Amino acid sequence: MIKIWVIRYYARYKFYYDVTAFIIANGTMAVWLFYGYDMFYSEKNNCDNFDSTAFLNSLMFVILFIGYFLCFVYLMILFTLPCLYMAIRDQAETNRINAGGVVQAQVPMILSSLSRT
Protein backbone atom coordinates (compact mmCIF):
# COMPACT_ATOMS: atom_id res chain seq x y z
CA MET A 1 0.00 0.00 0.00
CA ILE A 2 2.80 2.39 0.79
CA LYS A 3 4.47 1.65 -2.55
CA ILE A 4 1.31 2.64 -4.42
CA TRP A 5 1.28 5.93 -2.54
CA VAL A 6 4.99 6.49 -3.28
CA ILE A 7 4.54 5.72 -6.99
CA ARG A 8 1.46 7.90 -7.27
CA TYR A 9 2.69 11.00 -5.44
CA TYR A 10 6.48 10.69 -5.20
CA ALA A 11 7.52 8.76 -8.31
CA ARG A 12 11.05 10.16 -8.29
CA TYR A 13 11.67 8.53 -4.88
CA LYS A 14 10.58 5.05 -6.00
CA PHE A 15 14.18 3.78 -6.22
CA TYR A 16 14.98 5.02 -2.70
CA TYR A 17 11.80 3.40 -1.39
CA ASP A 18 12.69 0.09 -3.06
CA VAL A 19 16.22 0.11 -1.66
CA THR A 20 14.98 1.01 1.82
CA ALA A 21 12.29 -1.67 1.75
CA PHE A 22 14.85 -4.23 0.52
CA ILE A 23 17.27 -3.35 3.31
CA ILE A 24 14.58 -3.44 6.00
CA ALA A 25 13.06 -6.73 4.81
CA ASN A 26 16.35 -8.52 4.34
CA GLY A 27 17.86 -7.00 7.46
CA THR A 28 14.92 -8.31 9.45
CA MET A 29 15.42 -11.71 7.84
CA ALA A 30 19.12 -11.72 8.72
CA VAL A 31 18.45 -10.76 12.34
CA TRP A 32 15.78 -13.44 12.58
CA LEU A 33 18.17 -16.03 11.12
CA PHE A 34 20.81 -15.25 13.72
CA TYR A 35 18.32 -15.18 16.57
CA GLY A 36 16.44 -18.23 15.30
CA TYR A 37 19.65 -20.18 14.80
CA ASP A 38 20.68 -19.38 18.36
CA MET A 39 17.26 -20.35 19.68
CA PHE A 40 16.75 -23.48 17.58
CA TYR A 41 20.14 -25.07 18.12
CA SER A 42 20.57 -24.15 21.79
CA GLU A 43 20.73 -26.81 24.49
CA LYS A 44 17.65 -25.30 26.13
CA ASN A 45 15.47 -26.11 23.11
CA ASN A 46 13.32 -29.07 24.06
CA CYS A 47 10.38 -28.32 21.78
CA ASP A 48 10.79 -31.60 19.93
CA ASN A 49 10.18 -33.56 23.14
CA PHE A 50 6.60 -32.34 23.59
CA ASP A 51 3.73 -33.13 21.26
CA SER A 52 2.21 -29.66 21.64
CA THR A 53 5.34 -27.89 20.36
CA ALA A 54 6.76 -30.46 17.92
CA PHE A 55 4.95 -28.82 14.99
CA LEU A 56 6.36 -25.40 15.89
CA ASN A 57 9.84 -26.93 16.08
CA SER A 58 9.43 -28.32 12.56
CA LEU A 59 8.02 -25.00 11.35
CA MET A 60 11.03 -23.16 12.77
CA PHE A 61 13.35 -25.56 10.97
CA VAL A 62 11.56 -24.90 7.66
CA ILE A 63 11.74 -21.13 8.19
CA LEU A 64 15.46 -21.35 8.95
CA PHE A 65 16.00 -23.55 5.89
CA ILE A 66 14.24 -21.04 3.64
CA GLY A 67 16.32 -18.25 5.17
CA TYR A 68 19.55 -20.19 4.58
CA PHE A 69 18.47 -20.82 1.00
CA LEU A 70 17.81 -17.09 0.46
CA CYS A 71 21.23 -16.27 1.89
CA PHE A 72 22.77 -18.79 -0.50
CA VAL A 73 20.92 -17.19 -3.44
CA TYR A 74 22.09 -13.70 -2.41
CA LEU A 75 25.69 -14.91 -2.13
CA MET A 76 25.48 -16.54 -5.55
CA ILE A 77 24.14 -13.30 -7.03
CA LEU A 78 26.83 -11.30 -5.28
CA PHE A 79 29.61 -13.51 -6.65
CA THR A 80 28.08 -14.05 -10.12
CA LEU A 81 27.13 -10.50 -11.10
CA PRO A 82 30.70 -9.15 -11.44
CA CYS A 83 31.63 -12.09 -13.69
CA LEU A 84 28.49 -11.64 -15.75
CA TYR A 85 29.15 -7.90 -16.07
CA MET A 86 32.70 -8.52 -17.30
CA ALA A 87 31.52 -11.14 -19.81
CA ILE A 88 28.84 -8.84 -21.21
CA ARG A 89 31.29 -5.93 -21.40
CA ASP A 90 33.89 -8.04 -23.21
CA GLN A 91 31.26 -9.33 -25.65
CA ALA A 92 30.07 -5.79 -26.36
CA GLU A 93 33.66 -4.68 -26.95
CA THR A 94 34.24 -7.58 -29.33
CA ASN A 95 31.03 -6.80 -31.21
CA ARG A 96 32.02 -3.14 -31.49
CA ILE A 97 35.46 -4.00 -32.88
CA ASN A 98 34.03 -6.57 -35.32
CA ALA A 99 31.54 -3.99 -36.57
CA GLY A 100 34.37 -1.71 -37.63
CA GLY A 101 34.95 0.17 -34.42
CA VAL A 102 38.34 1.47 -33.43
CA VAL A 103 40.40 -0.52 -30.97
CA GLN A 104 41.19 1.56 -27.89
CA ALA A 105 44.97 1.26 -28.35
CA GLN A 106 44.70 3.00 -31.76
CA VAL A 107 43.02 6.13 -30.43
CA PRO A 108 46.21 7.88 -29.16
CA MET A 109 47.95 7.06 -32.46
CA ILE A 110 45.08 8.51 -34.48
CA LEU A 111 44.92 11.62 -32.31
CA SER A 112 48.65 12.21 -32.65
CA SER A 113 48.43 11.96 -36.45
CA LEU A 114 45.87 14.78 -36.67
CA SER A 115 47.19 18.20 -37.56
CA ARG A 116 46.54 21.14 -35.31
CA THR A 117 44.87 24.03 -37.06
Secondary structure as UniProt FT lines:
FT   HELIX           2..9
FT   HELIX           11..13
FT   HELIX           14..40
FT   TURN            43..44
FT   HELIX           47..49
FT   HELIX           51..98
FT   TURN            99..100
FT   HELIX           104..106
FT   HELIX           107..113
//
